[in-house]
Amino acid sequence: MSFRPKAWIQALNNRTYLPTLVAFVVIVAAGLSAESQNDTIYEQKLRADVQYEAGLIRARIEGNLSADIQLVRGLQAVLSTEPDMTQRRFAELASQLIADEASLRNIAAAPDLVIRLMYPIAGNEAAIGLDYRKNEAQRAAALRARDSGDLVLAGPVNLLQGGRGMIARFPIFAGPQATRSFWGILSAVIDVDAIYTQGGLNNPDLMIDVALVGKDGRGAEGEQFYGDPSILKDNPVLMDIVLPVGTWQLAARPKGGWPAHADNQWQLRFTVLLAGAFILFPTALAGRLSAARRSVIQTLKRRERDLEALSRRLEMAVETSKIGIWEIDETSDNALWDRRMRELYGDPAEAGEVPLSLWRSFLHAKDRDRVISGFQEALRNGNNHSVDFCIELKDGTHKNIRAMGCSFRDRRGRNRMIGVEWDVTRDVELNNELKRANQQLTHRNAQLTQAKQSAEKADQAKTEFLANMSHEIRTPMNGIIGMSDILAESPLSEEQEQCVETIRDSSVALLKIIHDILDLSRLEAGKMEISTVDFNLRKCVDGAVDVLRPKLREKGLSFTLSFAHDLPEQVHGDDGRLRQILVNLLSNAVKFTHDGSVALHVSRGAKDPYHLFIDVVDTGIGISEDQAKHVFERFSQADAATTRHYGGTGLGLTISNILAQRMGGGISLQSSAGNGACFRLEIHLSAARTAPIVPPQISRETSQPQLGPGVLLLADDNRTNRLLILKFLADTPLKVIEAENGREAVDMCRDHQPAIILMDMSMPEVDGLTATRQIRASDMAQPAIIALTANAFDSDRRACLDAGMDRFLQKPIRKPLLLETIAAVQAERAAPQDQTKDGTNS
């Protein structure tokens, strides 16, 4: 049998199942396409419904939270003008706020970050006196509100009283605008469950599932705090809830989740099957689906317009606290009022249309024409309008009203206006009170400014007096101590040596009194700084002990020095002040101990090796319990007899205790009359910043330093001081020339080119600082300049060094120190130019 292709194709075309197969395939394809399109349309419609419901919830939550915050901001403004508000006044204002908004649970004010004002107090007694700075849970938020100067909104959080709440913290700043200062924190607890209820989240008829994200206002980045977590994973409708500070994110889906298919799935399938049975109607079916899709889109657009209008109305209501809402039309003589508008005008009837003539009758005569013409012009021109006016109710009550209106054109082309009104009578009263308070505050500030200026003048006069007294006392003391040192080196009889030693001891005692008074003055003025460096703890203690060893030997007292085994070797702190405290404590122990012993023991805290305890124990006369209460007071000793017998100013322990407190500790005393005393010094140091450096071994001779030849210029206006220095340098190879003022010093420096200058600070015509600057600015050979002055403040030292001096020496000056300083300066000037002062190559 032969193969014929044309016959095979013809037979295939004549088969009856082929058209049916083709029709079946077309019907199946059309059915699948129609079902997919129907599911898409249904999903769009469902998402639009969800978005509409979620938008209503968002608007209610935003409005209620903003209303609460606006109410509390009013109390914030009052507190900034009444920083001394009493609890009664605070409760009166806060009760009005909480009565107006059921979602406000309590309000508290914390002057200086300590809660002192609260409403309601019942149930919140434990919070009175709470210090935000010491409360770990609330310190960060309180400090952030203080530092940012703006509202901080935290939560929702679980409340101790039950339920959940948002905590709003408002910083309060008091005083005039130019010098406003931080007063404290105003905090309000907003009942989140009430916000949820007002927003409609707890409505049993709600058709959507809702989840909220953004705890503490962090938006989508925050933590979820409401709803089922699975909502966020189920392709929800998302929108932001704008808070006064930050945002929440709202996620919504249909109740129970998104359906897999449209609810009319089987009806559609029946339609497709019917269309397949009646193959003539596929076009009609497609047209039906297209028409259905257009209808859904039109419905979506209409709902979007409605939602936009509702959103505009809600936004205006939120901005004006939603007191009363009205709407007017340029073609109508009636206005649409809500219930709150009627309550505002004293007519608590149902909401509805109100004749404009009735509204005009409430307007006060002085405001009627202005208000009516303003609204008519704004409505006619399509402008927004805001106005304040006064109304008179039927019972004679007057109210101050604030109104805001927003004009727009509706679909018919008519001008309409929607607006809000609220009672600002209390605001007007508060504003008047604020003006009176500002006037009083301005007057008080003027008084305070005058008092401050007087105090500053008194402090400046005190500082100048102490500086002058210090200078005037040190100048003759320099001659007394210096000349007694020279006499002590001369051949004297035993009686004469005793007289000279008495002069020296008395001078040193007088100088100690001067130092104590100046130190106390610096501490009171806050000008004594704690200068921290790395130092060796044992060497610092040994240095203080070495100062008192001659006195211990003189009185025949035994001395014991001990250290705990686990003390750090290198520490960071002020070694000079530590040595000063130890010398004062040891001097006190030696002074009041006639026989027996003195002991010093150094130990550390159990948890911190740099928390040090130093005990100074003696077997002296002791002190009674009553007298011990006053031992650290300035100019105080045990009694008058003690002062007469032992001498002293009574400032040593006062200064030491203040210094110890500045170093993070203090001094305590354990003693009883006749049984000795134990002073315990407590300080806080820290670990050394750098590795300890081993000092080079340098041999030092005990003999007088050897000075080289050269010219030394002595600039000092006091003849006694010049005579003393000449006697100190009489046995040296130095040639000394003298200048009586700064001008002579500059001229003689130019003429004689001395290698070293001893420069006094206070001199006639030109002072030492000015003379130094002129010498440093000239092109002459530069000498080494050593300050030798009776000015003893740290500021004087800095001034000398800043002016260009190389060393700073205080009067009274001892001969060994002067010779050592001159020898050191000569050694530095003799060093090669390519070496540093420590001898290493530069």
C-alpha positions, 0 to 999 in steps of 0.5 A: 500500500502506497503512502498519500500525505494529502489523503492523511491530512484530509482524514485528520480534518474530518475527525469530529473530536478535533473541533471539540478538543480545540474548543475545550482547550480554548474554554480551559484557557479562557477559564483560567485567564478569567479566574486569574483576572477575577482573583486580581480584581478581588484582591485589589478591592479587598486591599482597598477596603483594608486600606480604608478601614486602616486609614480610619484607625490611623486618623483616630489614633493620630488625633487622640494622641495629638490632642493629649500632647497638646493639652499637656503642652499647655501645662508645660507652658504654664510651668515654664512661667510658674517654676515655683508652682505648688502641688495644689496649683499643679493638681488644679491644672492637671485635673482639668487636663485628665478630666478632658481626656480619659486617656491621660492617666497621670501627670508628674513634674520633676524640678531638677529631675526629682519628682515633686508634683503629681496628679493624681497622687492616689496610687502614685505615692511611691513616685514622689521623690523619684530622682531620674538621674538615679533611676536606671529605667528612666534616666536615659529618656529624662536626660535625652529630653533635657539635652534635646530640649524637645518632647521625648515619647516612650512606649508603650510600656507595661505600667505598675498600676496595670495596663500599658501606657505611653510616657511623654516627657517634656523639658521645662525651661524657665526664665527670659528667652535670652537666659532660659535655664533648664528647670526640670521634666514634665511627664504624662502617662497616656493610657494606650489601651484607651487610645486603642479603644478610641481608635477602634482597635478593640471594636468586635465588629472590626473587619481587619486584623491590625499589628502596630510596629515602632515602639518608642516612635521608631517606625518600621525599625522599631519593635512590634507591640500590638497584634499578631506577629504573623500579620507582618509576614502576610503581605499587609497593607502598611501605613505610618501613624505620625506621632508628635515625636516619631512614627508607628507603622500600622500593618493590616490584613482582612480578618483571618488573613487573605483568601486564596481565591475570590469568593465568587470562584465557583460562580465564575467557573459556572459562567465559563462553563456556560460560555463554553457550552454556548460558544457564541458568547465568549466576547460577551463574557470578556466584556462582562469581566472588563466592565466589572473591572472598570466598576471596581476601579471607579469604586476605588477612586470614589473611596479614595476621594472620600478618604482624602476629604475625611483625612483633610477634615481630621487633620484640621481637627487634630491641629485645633484639638478637635473642639468643634467642627463646622461647614458652610456653603456660599449659596446657603444661609445655614451652617452645618454644626457638630455636637461640640459646636452646639455645646460651645455656644451653650445649645447642647442639641443634636448636630445638624444645620444652624442658621447663620443668623443664630451664629451672628447673634452670639458674636460680641458687638465689638467683633461682629462686623470684623468677623463676619466680613472676614469669613465672607471675604475668605469664602468668596476668594477661596482663602484660608481664614483664622480669627479670634473673637468674643461671644456672649451666651444667652446666660450672659457668659463671655467666651474667647473663641479661636476659629480656623477655616479652610476653603475649597471648591466642591464638584459642583464648582461651589465655594465651601469652607470647613473649619474648627472652633475652640474655647481659648478663654483660659489661654487668654487668662494664662497669657495675661498671667504670663505677661504679669509673671514676665514683668515680675520676672524682669524686675527680679532678674534686674535685682539678681543682676545687681546682686550678682555684680555686687558679689563679683565686686566683693569677690574681686576686692577680696582676691585683690586684697589677698594678693596684695597682702601676700605680696606685702607680707612676703617681701619683708619675710624675704628679708627676715628669713634671708638675713637670718640664714646669713646670720646662721652661717656667721660665727655666733655665740650659743645665745646668738645662735638660739636667737637666730634659730628662733627668728627662723622658726618664727618666720617659717611658722608665719609663712606657713600661716600665710600659705594656709590662708592663701590655700583656703582662699583658692579652695573657696574660690574654686581656683585650686586645681587638682593636677594629675600625673603618674607617680610612685606611691611609696616615694610620695609617702616617703617624701612626706615622712622625710619632712617630719623626721627631724622633728620626730628625732627632736621630740624623741618619738618612735615612728612606724611606716607600713604598706599593705602588700598588694598596693600598686606601685605606680598611680595617677593623681595629684602627688603634690596635694597628697604630700601636702595632706600627709605633711599636715596630718603628720605635723598634727600628730607630732605637734600633739604627741609629747612621748610615745609613737606615731605610725602611718599605714597605707592600705587599699580597698577590697574591690579597687586597688586605687581606692586608698586608705592612709591611717596616721595614728599617734599616742598624743593628747587625743580629743574629746567626742564633742571637740572632734565634731568641729576639728575640720572647721576653719580656724578651729582647734580643740579649745582656746587653751590648745591654741595658746599652748600649741599655736597654729591657725586651725586651717591645716585640717580644713584644707586637707579635708577639702583637698581629700574631698576634691580627690574623691574621698575625705578625712575621718577621726577616731579619738578620745581625750588622753588616748591619742588619735587616728586620722584616716585619709581616704582618696580615689586614684587611678591606674598610671597612664604610662609605663614607669620610667626608671630615673637615671642614677645621678650622683649629687654632692651635698656641698654648695653648688658650684657657680660659674663666672658671668654677669647677673642682673638683679632687677628689684625695687626693694633695697632690702631684697637686693641687699639680701641677694647680694649677700647670697651671691657674695662668695660666688664668681658672679658679677651682680649689677642692679636695676631698681625698675623694669625700664632700667633692667631693659636698658642695662640688659642691652648695655651689659648683656647679662647671662642671667636676670633675676626679675621681680614682677611688681616694679615701678615705671615698667613691671617685670612682665612687660620688661621680659616681653621687651627683652624677648622681642629685641634682637639682643643676646637673650639671657636666662630670666628667673622670676623672683617675686612675692606674688604666690598665686598659680596665675602669677606663675603662668603669667611669668612663664607666658611672658617668656621667663625660664624659671619661677621662684617665690619669696621668701627665697632660701639661699640653697634653692637660689644657688641650685636654680642659677647653677641649673640655668648655667648648666643648660646654657652651657650644653651643646646646641644640638642636644636637648636638656636631658643630654640626648641628641635632638 
